[in-house]
Amino acid sequence: MDALDVARWQFGVTTVYHFLFVPLTIGLSVLVAILQTMWHRTGDEKYLKLTKFYGKLFLINFAMGVVTGIVQEFQFGMNWSDYSRFVGDIFGIPLAIEALVAFFLESTFIGLWIFGWDRLPKRLHLATIWAAAIGSNLSAYFILAANSFMQNPVGYRINPDTGRAELTDFLALLTNKVALITFPHTIAGAFLVAGSLLVAVAMWHLVRNRDSADTPAYRFAAKFGSWVTLVSAAAVAITGDIQGKIMTQVQPMKMAAAEGLYSTESPASFSVLTIGSLDGSRELFALKIPHLLSWLGTGDPNGTVQGINDLQAQYAAQYGAGSYTPIIPVTYWSFRFMIGFGMAAAAIALLVLWSQRKGRTPTNRWLLRAGLVMPLLPLAANSFGWIFTEMGRQPWIVFGEMLTRDGVSRSVSLAEVLTSFTAFTLVYATLAVVEVKLLLRYAKAGVPDLTPNPDIDDSHDDAERPLAFAY
């Protein structure tokens, strides 16, 4: 084990941990905005209750996402300075725009939304949550544009004097075909997570308190969340199909690694399950769907999908001697876990809708148990999707331009990386406990009671009242 190995582990752990909060923040920001819009248009109190209830869960998650996201950028300077030096003139631009425009928009208007209840006009207050939601989604696009350059470098040149990558076409960077399809795919995955959370919390209250005065609100939340989950699952499948075809064009090794396909095939089958050697080179048993891999990769059920062996020979001739094959078990299983967990969440959403047919209130304890684990399924699907995306690109940190081993900081020792890795892991473990406890505490509390308290004296001017977090 050397500094490179630990630096990769550290970046992988912090990235996956941070991305546990990102999709929920992106999805919930829009869903809370929709709920508040429904209250604004109808005046129905249940929508206001749901807005404040899920809005509080959104704020907890947003705060955690900000804290964990800051660490990501620190690592570029700590452990990956050679990478930062090589690609910083390009990579830094979308990240700077994200911080100065998108994150500024998001954080500013979230503050106005929190403290603007009963202080701002209703329509203006509604606009603040929509502005925050737009900021969250814009933030995602700029970050994905930066990542897409690593997958498919465009709009740049290599300066022969400095050896650095320099941006030549900003529009090409923002319209990278990988970014254009990765963005809707990621946003659909975010709504899959957010819809699942709506369902899980609402189902818990429905089963425990069937005769509560707030049952209509929870029934709507469960139904609304289920439909969001199902529509998002369909969007994930459609955008994922397009993404697979683009991936085959720009990173054919990643598609071959997703299947563990060593020999070029036409047509190529997709294996649902394979039992064989750990590296996938020897197959003992496989459950395959004929022609599916050809369709996923090329759009033609009889299309040709290049195999690992042919691509390895091609890359060795093009880039020099060495292995250009990612870790096959990781790419093979992460690809399948990504699909499987997402489909499982959609199946539970369908069961929840079925349980509410003809105005019924779900009471099945087994359905409750399935609903409670429901948010974990799309979270796992999102995480395995990113593991596949990043591990499938290996050994490249910038595809075709820079190997991962060449991007690590040369001045950082193994002991230093281990120290920071251990410290971050302990802090993240603590934050995870805090996050879960806060979410469970406020989720169990249920929707707020909007009945005015007669014991509170509202006769004094606001200027005389102490400043408080009156959410």
Secondary structure, DSSP 4 states (H G I P E B T S, - for coil): --HHHHHHHHHHHHHHHHTTTHHHHHHHHHHHHHHHHHHHHH--HHHHHHHHHHHHHHHHHHHHHHHHHHHHHHHHHHT-HHHHHHHHHHHHHHHHHIIIIIIHHHHHHHHHHHHTTTTS-HHHHHHHHHHHHHHHHHHHHHHHHHHHHHHS--SEEE-TTT--EEES-HHHHHT-HHHHHHHHHHHHHHHHHHHHHHHHHHHHHHHH-TT-TTHHHHHHHHHHHHHHHHHHHHHHHHHHHHHHHHHHHH-HHHHHHHHT--S-BSS--EEEEEEE-TTSSSEEEEEEETTHHHHHHHS-TT--B--HHHHHHHHHHHH-SS-----HHHHHHHHHHHHHHHHHHHHHHHHHHHHTGGG-----HHHHHHHHHTTHHHHHHHHHHHHHHHHTTTTEEETTTEEGGGTS-TT--HHHHHHHHHHHHHHHHHHHHHHHHHHHHHHHH-SPP-SPPTTS---S-GGGSPP----
